[in-house]
Amino acid sequence: ESNSVDSIISLKKQRDLHSKRTIASLAHDSLLQPLGSVDHFMNDGRVRMCKLSEAQFDEIVKECTAEPQAPAENRLVKTVSDEVLHSRNVILHGAPGTGKTYLALQVAAQIIVGDYSKTGCLTDSTNSEYEQYHDHFGFVQFHPSYDYTDFVEGLRPVGTADGGVGFELKDGIFGDFLKRAAQEPDENFAFVIDEINRGDISKIFGELFFSIDPGYRGQSGGVFTQYSNMHKKNDERLYVPKNVYIIGTMNDIDRSVDTFDFAMRRRFRFLELTAEKSAEEMLG
């Protein structure tokens, strides 16, 4: 009785291939269904291996080495995200009902998380995937009576020990956000300003209108605020970290882009979201 060997295959490892494929998943794939399986015995036990044709093997290698692609429904999110990452300050404008706010929230999530396989918004409290990123996100909606003390910092009434009322310097929503971002310079932070054209932007941003300019980000672009004399450190400057990205939305029907002064327009990149573009994205 003679022993016969059908074939001997010599394999040389060229690189690591990371794949979530299992023999069970291949068995349900009409293209990659294994030709069979074989047990391979190693020092630490038995390993089940599958037999593949050369074409099947090449297809799996291609699958493992391909660059991750954004899902088709996220094409617009990716396009706008890339623009925000490049420009740092972007305003989405267009007619009412074109999905500007929802798109802004999706873009904010993408900038913070950096994974196009995940969809949704950080405002969705039921999405546990985003739970750890909530402090990287800020949201506010401007209105005519919104001002600097709400946004950056200002005096706020507080109760005193004797039951009276006093005033204390408090950070506004954006001022607090900037300080959180400064503590984690290697992480992305995104701040969404809905209806940005409904507020008096110069009054709301104050001296920070200088610091949000992409060219003056970081400590070198720090400014003394209106309440600097009340800070614990008299030389403390407030600045916009380089890892902060601002996404605004505005309805053209309320106030067109042309009505903004040049200083405002120079600091933001304006992207129009039309009804056609929004519908095209939703319909794939």
N, C-alpha and C positions, 0 to 999 in steps of 0.2 A: 504494500500500500504506500503510495507516494503522496507527499504533501504538495499541494499546488497553491500558488499565490496569484490571484487574479491581477493585481496591480499593486505597486508600491509608490506612494506619493511622498515626495520630500517637500516639506514646507519650511520656508524661511520667513521669520517675522520681519516685516518692513516698518510697520507703525501700528500704534494702538487704534483700534476701531471701537468707538463707543456706540452701542446700539441697544435699544430696548426690545429687540426681536428675541423671541423664544421659539423653540421647536414647535410648540403648540400654536403660536401665532402664524408661523410659516405654513403649518398644515392647513390653515384656513385661507391661505392666499393662493388663488388659482395660478398665479405666475410663478411664485416661489415655492410651491408645494414640494417638499423634499422627495428625492427618488427613493429614499429609504433611510434607515438609521442603523447605527452600529455602536456597541459598547466599547469604550476605551478604558482600560484598567491602568490606573496610576498608583503611586505609592500610598496615596491617602484615600483611595477608593475608586469607585466606578464613575465614569463620566459618559453620559449619553451624547453622541455626536450624530449629525445628520449628513446624508450624502446629497450633494448638489451637483448639477451640471455646471460647466464652466460659465455659461451664460447667466445662470442663477447666481453664481458666486460674484460675477462682475456687477450684477444688479444690486446685490446687497452692499458691496463695497461702495458703489455709487450712492446708495441711500445713506450710508453711514458718514460719508465725507461731504455730502452736499451742505451748502450753507443754509441755515434756517431761514425760511421765507415767511413773511407775514401772511396771515390768512387773507383771502380775497376781500372779505368784508372790512379789513383793516387798512386797505390801500390808502384811503384818504387820511386816516389817523397817522400812518407812517409818513406820508408826504408833509403834513403839517408839523409833526413831531420833529422831523429833520430840519424844517425851517426854524422852529423855535430853538432847537439846540444850536443852530448857527447864529440866529439873530438875537436870542435871549429875550427880546420883547416883541410880542406879536399881538395884533388885534384882528379878530375875525369879524368881518362886517358883511351885512347883507340884509335882505328883506326879513320881516318877522316870519317865524315858522320854518326856517331853513335848518334848524338843528344846531345853531352856533354854540349854545351853552353846553349841550350834551357832547358835542365834538370837543369843546374845550376841556371838559372833564375827562374824556377818554385820552386826549393828548397829555394832560397832566399825569394821568396814571402811567402812560407809556414812558414818559420822561423820567418819572420817579422809579418805576419798576424795571424798565428796560427789557421787557419780554413781550413780543407781539403775539405769543401763543395765549396770553391772558387777555381777556376782554372784560369790559365793564368800567365802572368808575370807583374811585376811592370813597365817594359819598355813600356807596352801598354798604351799609353796616353789616349786612348778612354775608358779605363776601369775605370769608376768613383769609383768603390769599392776600388781601390788602391790609389786614389788620395791623401789621408791623409798620406800615408806611403812612398811617394816618397823620402822624406828626410832621411828615414831610410835605403836607398839602395844606393850602390855605384857600379860603373862598370868601368873597364879599360881593355885595351888589351895591353899586353907587346909586345915590338919589340926591335931589337938589339940596337937602339939608345936611348931607354927610360932610364932615370937615376933618381938618388935620388932627384934632384931638381924638377922633374916633379911629383914625387910620394909623398915625405915627405915635404920638404920645400927647398926654395932656393931664390936667388936673381933674380928678374925679372925687365926688363926695364919698366919704367913709364915716362910719359910725365911730364915736369916741367912747372911752370907758365910762364917762359920766352921763351917757345917753344923748350927748349932743351930736353935732355933725361937723366934720372937718373936711379938709381937702388934701388929697395925696396924689403925687405924680405917678401915673400909670402908663404902661405901654399900650399903644393901640394894637389892633389886630396885625397890622403889617410890621410894626416895630418889634413886636414879640416874635413874629415869624422870622425876621432877619436875624435875631439873636440865636434862635434855634438852629438856623442854617449855618451860622458862623461856627457853631460847636461841632458840626459834622461836615467839614469841607470836602470830604471825598464822596459825599452822597448828594444826589440831585434833589432840589426842592422846587416845587411848582406852586405858583400863586395865581388863582383865577379871579379876575375882576369882571363880573357880569355887569352889563349896561354901563360900561365905563364912560360913555358920552353923556350920561344923565347927571353926572356930578361936575363940580368946578375943579378940574384936575389940578390946576396950578395951586389952588387953595388947599386941596386935599394932600398933595404930595409935598408941598412946601419946598424946603431946601433939598429934599431927597430927589426932586426932579433932576437935579444935577447928577446924583449918585446912581440913578437907574440907567444912565447912559452906559452902553456896553464898554465904552472906552475908559470909563472912570469907575469900574467895578473894583471891589477889594478895599483894603484899608487905606490905600493911597488916595481913594476917592471919598474918604470919610468927611463928614461935615458936622459942625456944631449945630445942634437943634435949637429951636426957640426957647427950650427949657433947660439949656445946658447949665445955667447957673444953679439949677436945683439938683443936678446930678451929684452923686456921692464923690465922683472924680470930676473935677472941673475941666480936665483936659480930655474927657471922654468924647469921642466922635462916633456918630452913627454912620454905618456904611452898608452898601448892598453887596453881599458876597457874590463871587463869580459863579457859585453853584445854584443861584436863584434864577428861575425862569418865570417870566410874567406873561400870562395869556389873558387878553381882554376880549370882550364881545361888545358889539354895538349894532343897533338897528339903524339902517340908513334913513328910515322914515322919520326918526326922531331928530337926527342931526347927521349930516353927511360928512365924509372924510375931509372934504374941501374946507369945512368950517373950522377945522383945528389949526392952531397957529403952527408955524414952521418948526419951532422948537419941539413941540409935541410930536409932529409927524416924523421928525428926524430921529427920534428915539425909538420909534416903533415901526415894525414891518407890518403893513396892512395887507391882509389876504381876504379876498371876496369869496363868500360862500353863496352860490346861486341856488335857486330851487332845482335847476336842472342837474347841477353837480351833486346836490344832496340826494335827489331821487335816483340818480345813476349809481350812487354808492350803495343805497339801500337795496336796489334791485340787482346789484352785482354786475 
